[in-house]
Amino acid sequence: MEITKIIIALSLFVSCLSVQANAYYYRQCSTKGSRCYGKYIRCPNECPSSESTDPKAKVCHIDCDKPICRAVCRSRKPNCNAPGSGCFDPRFIGGDGRVFYFHGKSNEHFSLVSDSSLQINARFIGHRPEGRARDYTWIQALGILFNSKSLSLEAPKTPQWNEDVDHLKFTYNGDHLVLPEGPLSSWHSPEKDVKVERVAARNSVIVTIEDVAEILVNVVPVTKEDDAVHNYQVPEDDCFAHLEVQFRFFGLSPKVDGVLGRTYREDFENPAKVGVPMPVVGGEDKYRTTSLLSPNCASCVFSPLTSHHTEPTQLTPEFMATLDCSKFSYGLGIVCKK
């Protein structure tokens, strides 16, 4: 009888452990050089897993570069109201947290980020209705250069938007990249340093370049509601399918440049006027490139022969003591609180 009681007690104990194990998971921080590297961090009960087949579900995320090593719940689609984002026509939020607009020009390319070992260009699409002084523009494609490799993703022109059709095309080193439709469908580069993963069955992906960057991408059209509000005068043969993006960088250098990249510099003084409804910044001549995958522009600092093996900025006690809380330095995403 005693043996039977012991067996039942053990069974209940193991069952409780199993339930608890399924309640949350531990994830390891794998960002080399960060203060959290190698640590196992428990995911919140609200989002116990880092994956989900539900595109609207929040998942467990560990930001290894934050001063506090902890996991948070986050969406896997771009947050257009957070730092590192580029959405709409197009509106950016810089690494310093400031909102600004960069209009560029339709059917031209501009460098969003240019660092010694990373370059991210964007192709702008749009049109200029009669009587307008400038083009209405949107980001149609991204071209990424790193470690002597290239990756591109774009939303091809389409007359009418159909959410049941995938509006994303990819290339890797010049070759067409096939990513099967379906949530959690993924592709890895031969070296396993690049991952493209679908967040939803179609039109939403996360691009991860190991130790370099993470890019959340969503494809959307210019809707009839947007057209009515902003008077875009969208033609019948083009819904201007474009990208909503949000970037997260690992270990940008102090010399990073580009439309968005410069806002991560510690010494950057943002020219965008505070309190203005649409603070527009220039720089078209500085950041214009000849093609989607061209490393050349007047202010570009990318070197094709440079590998991304530099250690990310370390948060030393001296650094924390002299930290300027009005800045968003080196892509660390530090938040200061009183």
Phi, psi and chi 1 to 4 in degrees:
 res  aa     phi    psi   chi1   chi2   chi3   chi4
   1 MET       -  -43.3 -172.1   69.6  177.8      -
   2 GLU   -62.3  -40.2  -71.5  -63.6  -35.4      -
   3 ILE   -62.2  -41.2  -65.0  176.1      -      -
   4 THR   -62.2  -42.6  -57.6      -      -      -
   5 LYS   -62.6  -40.1  -71.1 -177.9  178.6  179.8
   6 ILE   -64.5  -42.1  -68.0  172.8      -      -
   7 ILE   -62.9  -43.0  -68.3  174.1      -      -
   8 ILE   -64.4  -42.1  -67.1  173.8      -      -
   9 ALA   -63.3  -43.0      -      -      -      -
  10 LEU   -63.4  -39.6  -75.1  173.3      -      -
  11 SER   -63.2  -42.5  -61.4      -      -      -
  12 LEU   -66.0  -38.1  -70.6  172.1      -      -
  13 PHE   -64.4  -45.7  177.4   70.7      -      -
  14 VAL   -63.8  -39.5  170.8      -      -      -
  15 SER   -62.1  -41.8  176.0      -      -      -
  16 CYS   -64.7  -41.1  -70.4      -      -      -
  17 LEU   -60.9  -41.0  -76.2  179.4      -      -
  18 SER   -63.6  -43.3  176.7      -      -      -
  19 VAL   -63.3  -42.9  169.7      -      -      -
  20 GLN   -65.4  -38.0 -173.8  175.0    7.2      -
  21 ALA   -64.9  -32.4      -      -      -      -
  22 ASN   -81.1  -11.3  -71.2  -30.9      -      -
  23 ALA   -74.4  -32.4      -      -      -      -
  24 TYR  -156.5  163.4   49.9   75.5      -      -
  25 TYR  -124.8  158.3  -62.8   92.6      -      -
  26 TYR  -102.4  138.0  -76.7   81.7      -      -
  27 ARG  -123.4  144.4  -66.0 -165.8   44.7   84.4
  28 GLN   -95.7  136.5 -175.4 -179.2   31.3      -
  29 CYS   -78.7  120.9  179.9      -      -      -
  30 SER  -111.4    9.6   57.9      -      -      -
  31 THR   -79.6  108.5  -56.1      -      -      -
  32 LYS   -64.3  139.7  -63.2  178.3 -179.2  177.8
  33 GLY    87.7  -11.4      -      -      -      -
  34 SER   -83.0  160.2   68.1      -      -      -
  35 ARG   -68.8  -18.3   63.0 -176.5  -63.9  151.1
  36 CYS   -98.8    1.9  -54.3      -      -      -
  37 TYR   -55.7  130.1  176.7   65.1      -      -
  38 GLY    87.2  -11.3      -      -      -      -
  39 LYS   -81.2  144.0  -68.4 -174.8  178.0 -179.1
  40 TYR   -96.6  124.6  -77.0   88.8      -      -
  41 ILE  -121.2  133.0  -57.9  171.7      -      -
  42 ARG   -76.9  134.4 -166.7 -177.4   79.5  174.5
  43 CYS   -75.8  148.8  -67.1      -      -      -
  44 PRO   -63.1  152.3  -21.2   33.1      -      -
  45 ASN   -61.7  -27.8  -67.0  -21.2      -      -
  46 GLU   -71.1  -23.5  -64.0   78.2   14.1      -
  47 CYS  -144.5   76.6   54.8      -      -      -
  48 PRO   -71.6  -12.5   27.1  -35.4      -      -
  49 SER  -124.1  154.2  175.6      -      -      -
  50 SER   -90.6    1.2   61.7      -      -      -
  51 GLU  -133.5  152.0  -64.0 -178.4  -18.3      -
  52 SER  -160.3  143.2  174.4      -      -      -
  53 THR   -82.3   -7.6   55.7      -      -      -
  54 ASP   -91.2  112.2 -179.5    0.6      -      -
  55 PRO   -63.2  -19.4   21.5  -31.6      -      -
  56 LYS   -91.5  -10.3  -63.4 -178.6  179.4  179.3
  57 ALA   -75.2  144.3      -      -      -      -
  58 LYS   -85.1  147.2  -69.0 -172.5  175.7 -177.7
  59 VAL  -124.8  166.7  -63.8      -      -      -
  60 CYS   -73.4  130.5  177.5      -      -      -
  61 HIS  -135.9  133.9  171.2   72.4      -      -
  62 ILE  -113.1  118.9  -59.7  171.2      -      -
  63 ASP   -94.6   97.8 -167.8  -17.6      -      -
  64 CYS   -67.8  -16.7  -60.9      -      -      -
  65 ASP   -89.9  -10.2  -66.9  -45.2      -      -
  66 LYS   -71.2  148.9  -71.4  -70.8 -179.5   68.0
  67 PRO   -58.3  -32.7  -25.3   34.7      -      -
  68 ILE  -101.0  124.9  -59.5  174.6      -      -
  69 CYS   -83.4   98.1  -57.4      -      -      -
  70 ARG  -152.0  160.9   67.3  176.9 -178.7  179.6
  71 ALA  -100.0  149.4      -      -      -      -
  72 VAL  -134.7  163.2  -63.9      -      -      -
  73 CYS   -92.1  133.2  -62.1      -      -      -
  74 ARG  -147.2  157.0   71.3  159.2 -169.7  177.7
  75 SER   -76.6  151.8  170.6      -      -      -
  76 ARG   -98.3    7.4  -68.5  177.7  -61.2  155.6
  77 LYS  -106.2  158.9  -70.1 -170.6  175.9 -176.5
  78 PRO   -58.5  138.4  -22.1   32.2      -      -
  79 ASN   -98.6  104.0 -179.5   -8.2      -      -
  80 CYS   -72.8   -1.6  -67.4      -      -      -
  81 ASN  -115.7   24.5  -64.9  -51.7      -      -
  82 ALA  -125.9  158.1      -      -      -      -
  83 PRO   -56.1  144.6  -27.8   36.5      -      -
  84 GLY    87.4    6.7      -      -      -      -
  85 SER   -99.2  155.0   61.1      -      -      -
  86 GLY  -143.1  108.9      -      -      -      -
  87 CYS  -139.8  175.2  -55.0      -      -      -
  88 PHE    61.3 -130.1  -44.3  124.6      -      -
  89 ASP  -118.2   72.7   55.0  -13.9      -      -
  90 PRO   -84.4  142.2   24.3  -25.5      -      -
  91 ARG  -107.9  128.2 -172.4 -165.6   75.4  170.5
  92 PHE  -110.8  151.9  -65.1   91.1      -      -
  93 ILE  -120.6  116.2  -59.3 -177.5      -      -
  94 GLY   -74.2  173.7      -      -      -      -
  95 GLY   -62.5  -20.9      -      -      -      -
  96 ASP   -87.5    1.3   55.5    2.5      -      -
  97 GLY    85.2    1.9      -      -      -      -
  98 ARG   -89.5  140.0  -63.5  -85.6  -68.7  -83.8
  99 VAL   -87.3  136.3  174.7      -      -      -
 100 PHE  -152.6  158.7   65.9   93.7      -      -
 101 TYR  -112.5  137.8  -72.0   78.7      -      -
 102 PHE  -129.7  111.0  177.7   85.4      -      -
 103 HIS   -85.7  -30.7  -63.8  -54.2      -      -
 104 GLY    58.6 -139.0      -      -      -      -
 105 LYS  -155.3  144.6 -167.3  172.8 -178.7 -179.3
 106 SER   -61.1  139.2  177.9      -      -      -
 107 ASN    63.6   28.4  -60.9  -42.9      -      -
 108 GLU  -126.5  167.5  -68.3 -167.3    0.5      -
 109 HIS  -119.1  142.6  -54.5   84.3      -      -
 110 PHE  -139.2  147.0  -60.6   90.4      -      -
 111 SER   -83.1  117.5  172.7      -      -      -
 112 LEU   -81.3  -39.3  -60.0 -174.4      -      -
 113 VAL  -139.2  130.2  178.6      -      -      -
 114 SER  -136.8  110.7 -176.3      -      -      -
 115 ASP  -126.3  173.8 -153.7   -3.4      -      -
 116 SER   -59.4  -31.9   57.4      -      -      -
 117 SER  -123.0   12.4   56.2      -      -      -
 118 LEU  -149.9  131.5  173.2   67.5      -      -
 119 GLN  -134.3  130.2  174.9  111.5   -7.0      -
 120 ILE  -125.3  114.2  -58.6  177.0      -      -
 121 ASN  -103.9  158.8  -63.1  -24.7      -      -
 122 ALA  -130.7  140.2      -      -      -      -
 123 ARG   -97.8  127.5  179.0 -171.5  -61.4  130.6
 124 PHE   -98.2  138.3  -75.6   34.1      -      -
 125 ILE  -120.4  166.5   57.2  168.7      -      -
 126 GLY   156.8 -161.3      -      -      -      -
 127 HIS  -161.0  168.3   76.4  133.9      -      -
 128 ARG  -124.3  103.3 -177.9 -178.8  -57.9 -173.3
 129 PRO   -62.0  155.5  -19.4   31.3      -      -
 130 GLU   -58.8  132.0 -173.4  176.0   -8.7      -
 131 GLY    94.0   -8.4      -      -      -      -
 132 ARG   -85.3  145.9  -73.1  -75.5  -58.5  174.7
 133 ALA   -85.7  -16.0      -      -      -      -
 134 ARG  -145.7  168.4   66.2  163.9 -178.2   85.8
 135 ASP   -77.2  145.0  -65.4  -17.0      -      -
 136 TYR   -80.9  131.0  -73.4  119.1      -      -
 137 THR  -134.0  156.1   53.8      -      -      -
 138 TRP  -143.3  157.9  -63.3  -90.0      -      -
 139 ILE   -82.2  118.4  -62.9  174.2      -      -
 140 GLN  -102.0  -24.5 -178.0  -99.2  -17.1      -
 141 ALA  -155.3  155.4      -      -      -      -
 142 LEU  -121.6  138.3  -65.7  179.2      -      -
 143 GLY  -121.8  124.7      -      -      -      -
 144 ILE  -119.8  127.5  -52.0  165.8      -      -
 145 LEU  -116.1  133.2  -57.1  170.7      -      -
 146 PHE  -166.1  142.7   60.8   99.4      -      -
 147 ASN    45.6   43.1  -64.7  -12.3      -      -
 148 SER    61.5   24.1  -59.6      -      -      -
 149 LYS  -124.9  167.9  -57.3  169.1 -173.5  175.2
 150 SER  -142.2  147.1   68.2      -      -      -
 151 LEU  -141.8  136.4  175.5   71.3      -      -
 152 SER  -133.3  150.5   72.7      -      -      -
 153 LEU  -144.1  140.6   57.1  154.9      -      -
 154 GLU  -149.0  158.8   64.7  176.6  -70.0      -
 155 ALA  -107.1  103.1      -      -      -      -
 156 PRO   -61.8  155.7  -18.9   31.0      -      -
 157 LYS   -61.0  136.5  178.7  179.2  177.4  178.8
 158 THR  -144.3  133.7 -179.4      -      -      -
 159 PRO   -65.6  -48.7  -19.6   32.1      -      -
 160 GLN  -124.6  137.9  -59.3  -64.9  -33.9      -
 161 TRP   -77.8  133.3  178.8 -101.6      -      -
 162 ASN  -133.8  111.2 -176.5  -12.6      -      -
 163 GLU   -69.0  -12.7   63.0 -179.4   13.7      -
 164 ASP   -87.7    2.9  -65.9  -35.6      -      -
 165 VAL  -114.1  138.6  174.7      -      -      -
 166 ASP   -79.9  126.4 -172.1   39.3      -      -
 167 HIS  -110.2   36.1  -61.7  -87.3      -      -
 168 LEU  -125.5  136.1  -86.9  171.1      -      -
 169 LYS  -128.6  145.5  -72.6 -172.2  176.3 -179.6
 170 PHE  -130.8  150.7  -50.4   87.0      -      -
 171 THR  -135.8  149.8   67.8      -      -      -
 172 TYR  -132.4  119.1 -179.6   69.7      -      -
 173 ASN    53.5   36.6  -70.0  -20.6      -      -
 174 GLY    88.3  -10.1      -      -      -      -
 175 ASP  -100.1  144.7  -64.3  -35.1      -      -
 176 HIS   -62.9  133.3 -179.6   58.2      -      -
 177 LEU  -105.9  126.5 -174.0  163.0      -      -
 178 VAL  -100.0  121.5  177.7      -      -      -
 179 LEU  -122.7  104.6 -176.3   63.5      -      -
 180 PRO   -55.7  146.8  -23.7   34.0      -      -
 181 GLU   -72.1  150.5  -67.0 -174.4   16.9      -
 182 GLY   128.6  140.9      -      -      -      -
 183 PRO   -61.7  140.1   21.3  -31.8      -      -
 184 LEU    72.6    2.5  -57.6 -175.1      -      -
 185 SER   -63.6  136.9  170.9      -      -      -
 186 SER  -143.2  160.7   62.4      -      -      -
 187 TRP  -133.8  139.9  171.1   91.4      -      -
 188 HIS  -121.6  145.0  -70.0   82.4      -      -
 189 SER   -69.0  160.2   64.9      -      -      -
 190 PRO   -55.2  -33.5  -26.5   35.2      -      -
 191 GLU   -85.7   -2.4  -61.0   82.3    3.2      -
 192 LYS    64.5   19.2  -56.9  -62.5 -177.7 -177.0
 193 ASP   -98.0   -3.3   58.5  -17.9      -      -
 194 VAL  -130.0  133.4 -178.4      -      -      -
 195 LYS  -132.0  132.6  178.9 -177.8  179.0 -178.8
 196 VAL  -119.0  119.2 -177.8      -      -      -
 197 GLU  -126.7  133.6  177.2 -172.4    6.1      -
 198 ARG   -77.3  135.6  -72.3 -164.5 -173.6  -84.8
 199 VAL   -89.7  -37.5  173.2      -      -      -
 200 ALA  -122.8  177.5      -      -      -      -
 201 ALA   -59.5  -32.7      -      -      -      -
 202 ARG  -148.4  152.6  -66.6  165.6  -69.1  -85.9
 203 ASN    70.6    7.7  -60.9  -44.5      -      -
 204 SER  -141.8  126.1  -65.0      -      -      -
 205 VAL  -141.2  162.7  -62.6      -      -      -
 206 ILE  -120.0  126.7  -63.1  177.5      -      -
 207 VAL  -105.5  123.7  177.0      -      -      -
 208 THR  -119.4  122.5  -55.8      -      -      -
 209 ILE  -109.8  113.5  -55.5  173.0      -      -
 210 GLU   -52.1  126.7 -174.2  178.7   19.7      -
 211 ASP    62.0   12.2  -63.1  -28.2      -      -
 212 VAL  -119.6  -60.2  177.4      -      -      -
 213 ALA  -163.0  159.0      -      -      -      -
 214 GLU  -128.4  132.2  179.9 -175.2   68.8      -
 215 ILE  -128.5  120.1  -50.6  170.6      -      -
 216 LEU   -94.4  129.0  -78.8   62.9      -      -
 217 VAL  -131.1  136.2 -179.1      -      -      -
 218 ASN  -136.9  136.8 -164.7   40.1      -      -
 219 VAL  -102.0  131.0 -174.9      -      -      -
 220 VAL  -140.0  158.1  -66.4      -      -      -
 221 PRO   -95.0  170.0   35.9  -35.1      -      -
 222 VAL   -82.2  113.5  175.2      -      -      -
 223 THR   -80.5  165.8   64.9      -      -      -
 224 LYS   -62.9  -33.7  -68.4 -177.5  178.4  179.6
 225 GLU   -65.5  -44.9  -68.5   75.3   14.8      -
 226 ASP   -60.0  -42.7  -67.6  -25.6      -      -
 227 ASP   -61.9  -41.7 -166.7   12.1      -      -
 228 ALA   -68.0  -40.3      -      -      -      -
 229 VAL   -69.3  -44.5  170.0      -      -      -
 230 HIS   -99.5   -4.8  -60.9  -76.1      -      -
 231 ASN    56.0   47.2 -167.0   27.4      -      -
 232 TYR   -67.0  -27.4  -69.8  138.0      -      -
 233 GLN    59.6   51.9  -59.9  178.9   42.6      -
 234 VAL   -64.6  130.4  172.8      -      -      -
 235 PRO   -70.6  163.3   25.3  -33.7      -      -
 236 GLU   -69.7  -25.1  -67.5  -67.3  -29.2      -
 237 ASP   -96.9   12.4   63.2  -16.4      -      -
 238 ASP  -158.1  121.4 -164.1  -13.9      -      -
 239 CYS   -93.7    5.6   68.3      -      -      -
 240 PHE    51.4   55.3  -68.5  117.0      -      -
 241 ALA   -57.9  129.3      -      -      -      -
 242 HIS  -144.4  174.5   60.8  -80.8      -      -
 243 LEU  -101.1  137.0  -52.5 -179.1      -      -
 244 GLU  -101.4  129.9  -64.2  176.3  -26.9      -
 245 VAL  -133.4  153.4  -62.7      -      -      -
 246 GLN  -143.2  129.2 -175.3 -179.6   12.1      -
 247 PHE  -107.0  146.5  -58.7   94.1      -      -
 248 ARG  -133.2  124.4  178.8  169.6  170.5 -111.2
 249 PHE  -110.9  152.0  -56.2  107.7      -      -
 250 PHE  -119.8  112.3  -51.4  112.3      -      -
 251 GLY    70.4   45.0      -      -      -      -
 252 LEU   -64.3  149.5  -67.4  174.1      -      -
 253 SER   -82.9  162.7   80.2      -      -      -
 254 PRO   -65.7  -11.9  -21.3   33.4      -      -
 255 LYS  -103.0   10.9  -64.2 -177.7  179.0 -179.6
 256 VAL   -57.2  142.7   63.0      -      -      -
 257 ASP  -135.7 -173.4 -146.6  -35.1      -      -
 258 GLY   113.3  163.8      -      -      -      -
 259 VAL   -51.9  -47.0  173.5      -      -      -
 260 LEU   -97.3  -37.9  178.4   65.0      -      -
 261 GLY   -57.9  -37.1      -      -      -      -
 262 ARG   -62.5  -24.3   57.5 -176.6  169.9  171.9
 263 THR   -72.9   -6.5   65.9      -      -      -
 264 TYR   -94.4   -3.2  -73.3   84.8      -      -
 265 ARG   -77.5  141.7  -71.1 -155.7  -50.7 -102.5
 266 GLU   -65.4  -31.5 -172.5  177.2   20.0      -
 267 ASP   -94.5   10.0   61.0   -8.4      -      -
 268 PHE   -76.7  131.0  177.4   67.7      -      -
 269 GLU  -109.0  108.8  -62.3  -65.4  -26.0      -
 270 ASN   -71.0  122.5 -158.9  -39.7      -      -
 271 PRO   -78.1   -8.0   29.6  -34.6      -      -
 272 ALA   -63.5  128.9      -      -      -      -
 273 LYS   -77.6  129.9  -64.8 -179.3  179.9  179.7
 274 VAL   -73.8  137.0  179.2      -      -      -
 275 GLY    89.4   -5.7      -      -      -      -
 276 VAL   -86.2  135.1  176.7      -      -      -
 277 PRO   -56.4  -40.8  -25.6   34.6      -      -
 278 MET  -131.7   82.6  -74.3 -171.5   64.9      -
 279 PRO   -71.8  102.8   24.7  -31.3      -      -
 280 VAL   -93.5  133.9  179.3      -      -      -
 281 VAL  -115.4  150.8  -59.4      -      -      -
 282 GLY   -94.8 -155.8      -      -      -      -
 283 GLY   116.4   11.1      -      -      -      -
 284 GLU   -55.3  -44.4  -76.0   85.6   -7.8      -
 285 ASP   -68.9  -30.4  -67.4  -21.5      -      -
 286 LYS   -74.2  -34.3  -67.4  173.2   59.2  177.3
 287 TYR  -114.6    5.7  -59.4  119.7      -      -
 288 ARG   -70.5  131.5 -177.7 -179.8  -75.2  106.3
 289 THR  -116.1  162.0   64.8      -      -      -
 290 THR   -80.5  -19.4   55.2      -      -      -
 291 SER  -157.7  173.7   69.0      -      -      -
 292 LEU   -62.9  -32.8 -173.0   63.6      -      -
 293 LEU  -114.5   26.7  -66.2  172.3      -      -
 294 SER   -87.1  135.3  169.7      -      -      -
 295 PRO   -87.3    0.6   32.7  -34.6      -      -
 296 ASN  -102.6  129.0  -58.9  -44.1      -      -
 297 CYS  -156.5  170.1   73.6      -      -      -
 298 ALA   -61.3  -30.8      -      -      -      -
 299 SER  -115.9   10.5  -65.1      -      -      -
 300 CYS   -73.2  142.4  -71.9      -      -      -
 301 VAL  -119.6    6.0  -63.0      -      -      -
 302 PHE   -67.1  138.9  176.7   74.0      -      -
 303 SER  -121.8  117.0  174.1      -      -      -
 304 PRO   -59.2  -23.0  -22.1   33.2      -      -
 305 LEU   -90.6   -2.9  -59.9  178.7      -      -
 306 THR   -88.9  128.9  -57.5      -      -      -
 307 SER   -96.2  153.4  -63.7      -      -      -
 308 HIS   -89.6   74.8 -163.0  -76.8      -      -
 309 HIS  -118.8    9.6  -67.4  -50.6      -      -
 310 THR   -74.4  147.4   56.4      -      -      -
 311 GLU   -74.5  137.4  -68.1  -64.5  -38.5      -
 312 PRO   -61.5  158.2  -21.9   32.3      -      -
 313 THR   -58.8  129.4  -56.1      -      -      -
 314 GLN   -89.6  140.1  -63.1  -64.1  -52.5      -
 315 LEU   -90.8   80.0  -60.4  178.9      -      -
 316 THR   -76.9  160.5   62.2      -      -      -
 317 PRO   -56.8  -37.8  -25.8   34.8      -      -
 318 GLU   -63.1  -40.3  -66.5   79.1    8.3      -
 319 PHE   -63.9  -45.1  175.3   81.2      -      -
 320 MET   -65.2  -33.8  -63.5  -59.6  -69.0      -
 321 ALA   -69.9  -29.2      -      -      -      -
 322 THR  -106.8   12.3   59.5      -      -      -
 323 LEU   -64.0  130.4  178.8   64.0      -      -
 324 ASP   -89.7  108.2 -179.1   -3.3      -      -
 325 CYS   -72.2   -5.3  -72.9      -      -      -
 326 SER   -86.6   -3.5   66.9      -      -      -
 327 LYS  -109.7  168.8  -60.1  -71.5 -174.4  179.8
 328 PHE  -129.8   84.1 -172.8   91.2      -      -
 329 SER   -87.0  132.0  -55.2      -      -      -
 330 TYR    57.2   24.0  -57.4  116.8      -      -
 331 GLY    75.0   15.1      -      -      -      -
 332 LEU   -77.7  -22.4  -67.0  173.2      -      -
 333 GLY    67.2   40.6      -      -      -      -
 334 ILE   -77.6  134.9  -62.8  169.5      -      -
 335 VAL  -114.3  123.3  176.1      -      -      -
 336 CYS   -98.4  136.9  -58.4      -      -      -
 337 LYS  -131.3  145.3  -66.1 -177.1  178.6  179.7
 338 LYS   -79.3      -  -66.4 -178.1  179.2  180.0
